[in-house]
Amino acid sequence: MIEHHHYTVYSMEFSSCGKFLASVSKDRRLTVFNEDFNVVFSAEAHARAIMCVCFSPNCEFVATGSRDKFIKIHSIISKSQVC
């Protein structure tokens, strides 16, 4: 069992490369875990609950969608929001 979020987890996805697991939650947090389930990247990414998460085909980026009506793109490599 992985405990990281403070509120309901709304979505999670394994990357196509098999190296990462991303989860998003009502706590407005995006968290990316590695294959050992250690946190690689975590950020309060939106102003409201994050409803969905998706990896880019090359496993370098994660997209999140939120109730704040924004879609944001995050880089796993630089550990930051890029758009």
Contacts in CASP RR format, 6 or more apart in sequence:
PFRMAT RR
TARGET T0000
AUTHOR 0000-0000-0000
METHOD contacts of the structure
MODEL  1
MIEHHHYTVYSMEFSSCGKFLASVSKDRRLTVFNEDFNVVFSAEAHARAI
MCVCFSPNCEFVATGSRDKFIKIHSIISKSQVC
2 33 0 8 1.000
2 37 0 8 1.000
4 23 0 8 1.000
4 29 0 8 1.000
4 31 0 8 1.000
4 39 0 8 1.000
4 42 0 8 1.000
5 23 0 8 1.000
5 25 0 8 1.000
5 26 0 8 1.000
5 27 0 8 1.000
5 29 0 8 1.000
5 31 0 8 1.000
6 25 0 8 1.000
6 27 0 8 1.000
6 29 0 8 1.000
7 25 0 8 1.000
7 26 0 8 1.000
7 27 0 8 1.000
7 49 0 8 1.000
8 25 0 8 1.000
8 26 0 8 1.000
9 23 0 8 1.000
9 24 0 8 1.000
9 25 0 8 1.000
9 26 0 8 1.000
10 24 0 8 1.000
10 25 0 8 1.000
10 26 0 8 1.000
10 49 0 8 1.000
10 50 0 8 1.000
10 51 0 8 1.000
10 52 0 8 1.000
11 23 0 8 1.000
11 24 0 8 1.000
11 50 0 8 1.000
11 51 0 8 1.000
11 52 0 8 1.000
11 53 0 8 1.000
12 21 0 8 1.000
12 22 0 8 1.000
12 23 0 8 1.000
12 24 0 8 1.000
12 53 0 8 1.000
13 21 0 8 1.000
13 22 0 8 1.000
13 53 0 8 1.000
13 54 0 8 1.000
13 55 0 8 1.000
14 20 0 8 1.000
14 21 0 8 1.000
15 21 0 8 1.000
15 22 0 8 1.000
15 55 0 8 1.000
15 59 0 8 1.000
16 55 0 8 1.000
16 57 0 8 1.000
16 59 0 8 1.000
17 58 0 8 1.000
17 59 0 8 1.000
18 35 0 8 1.000
18 59 0 8 1.000
19 34 0 8 1.000
19 35 0 8 1.000
19 59 0 8 1.000
20 32 0 8 1.000
20 33 0 8 1.000
20 34 0 8 1.000
20 35 0 8 1.000
20 40 0 8 1.000
20 55 0 8 1.000
20 59 0 8 1.000
20 76 0 8 1.000
21 32 0 8 1.000
21 33 0 8 1.000
21 37 0 8 1.000
22 30 0 8 1.000
22 31 0 8 1.000
22 32 0 8 1.000
22 33 0 8 1.000
22 53 0 8 1.000
22 55 0 8 1.000
22 62 0 8 1.000
23 30 0 8 1.000
23 31 0 8 1.000
23 33 0 8 1.000
23 53 0 8 1.000
24 30 0 8 1.000
24 31 0 8 1.000
24 45 0 8 1.000
24 50 0 8 1.000
24 51 0 8 1.000
24 52 0 8 1.000
24 53 0 8 1.000
24 64 0 8 1.000
24 65 0 8 1.000
25 31 0 8 1.000
25 49 0 8 1.000
25 50 0 8 1.000
26 49 0 8 1.000
26 50 0 8 1.000
27 44 0 8 1.000
27 49 0 8 1.000
28 44 0 8 1.000
28 45 0 8 1.000
28 46 0 8 1.000
28 47 0 8 1.000
28 48 0 8 1.000
28 49 0 8 1.000
28 50 0 8 1.000
28 66 0 8 1.000
29 42 0 8 1.000
29 43 0 8 1.000
29 44 0 8 1.000
29 45 0 8 1.000
29 50 0 8 1.000
30 41 0 8 1.000
30 42 0 8 1.000
30 43 0 8 1.000
30 45 0 8 1.000
30 50 0 8 1.000
30 53 0 8 1.000
30 62 0 8 1.000
30 64 0 8 1.000
30 74 0 8 1.000
31 39 0 8 1.000
31 41 0 8 1.000
31 42 0 8 1.000
32 39 0 8 1.000
32 40 0 8 1.000
32 41 0 8 1.000
32 42 0 8 1.000
32 62 0 8 1.000
32 76 0 8 1.000
33 39 0 8 1.000
33 40 0 8 1.000
34 40 0 8 1.000
40 76 0 8 1.000
40 79 0 8 1.000
41 74 0 8 1.000
41 76 0 8 1.000
41 79 0 8 1.000
43 74 0 8 1.000
43 79 0 8 1.000
43 81 0 8 1.000
45 64 0 8 1.000
45 66 0 8 1.000
45 72 0 8 1.000
45 74 0 8 1.000
45 81 0 8 1.000
46 64 0 8 1.000
46 65 0 8 1.000
46 66 0 8 1.000
46 67 0 8 1.000
46 68 0 8 1.000
46 70 0 8 1.000
46 72 0 8 1.000
47 66 0 8 1.000
47 68 0 8 1.000
47 70 0 8 1.000
48 66 0 8 1.000
48 67 0 8 1.000
48 68 0 8 1.000
49 66 0 8 1.000
49 67 0 8 1.000
50 64 0 8 1.000
50 65 0 8 1.000
50 66 0 8 1.000
50 67 0 8 1.000
51 65 0 8 1.000
51 66 0 8 1.000
51 67 0 8 1.000
52 64 0 8 1.000
52 65 0 8 1.000
53 62 0 8 1.000
53 63 0 8 1.000
53 64 0 8 1.000
53 65 0 8 1.000
54 62 0 8 1.000
54 63 0 8 1.000
55 61 0 8 1.000
55 62 0 8 1.000
55 63 0 8 1.000
56 62 0 8 1.000
56 63 0 8 1.000
59 76 0 8 1.000
60 75 0 8 1.000
60 76 0 8 1.000
60 77 0 8 1.000
61 73 0 8 1.000
61 74 0 8 1.000
61 75 0 8 1.000
61 76 0 8 1.000
61 82 0 8 1.000
62 73 0 8 1.000
62 74 0 8 1.000
62 76 0 8 1.000
63 71 0 8 1.000
63 72 0 8 1.000
63 73 0 8 1.000
63 74 0 8 1.000
64 71 0 8 1.000
64 72 0 8 1.000
64 74 0 8 1.000
65 71 0 8 1.000
65 72 0 8 1.000
66 72 0 8 1.000
72 81 0 8 1.000
72 83 0 8 1.000
73 81 0 8 1.000
73 82 0 8 1.000
73 83 0 8 1.000
74 80 0 8 1.000
74 81 0 8 1.000
74 82 0 8 1.000
75 81 0 8 1.000
75 82 0 8 1.000
END
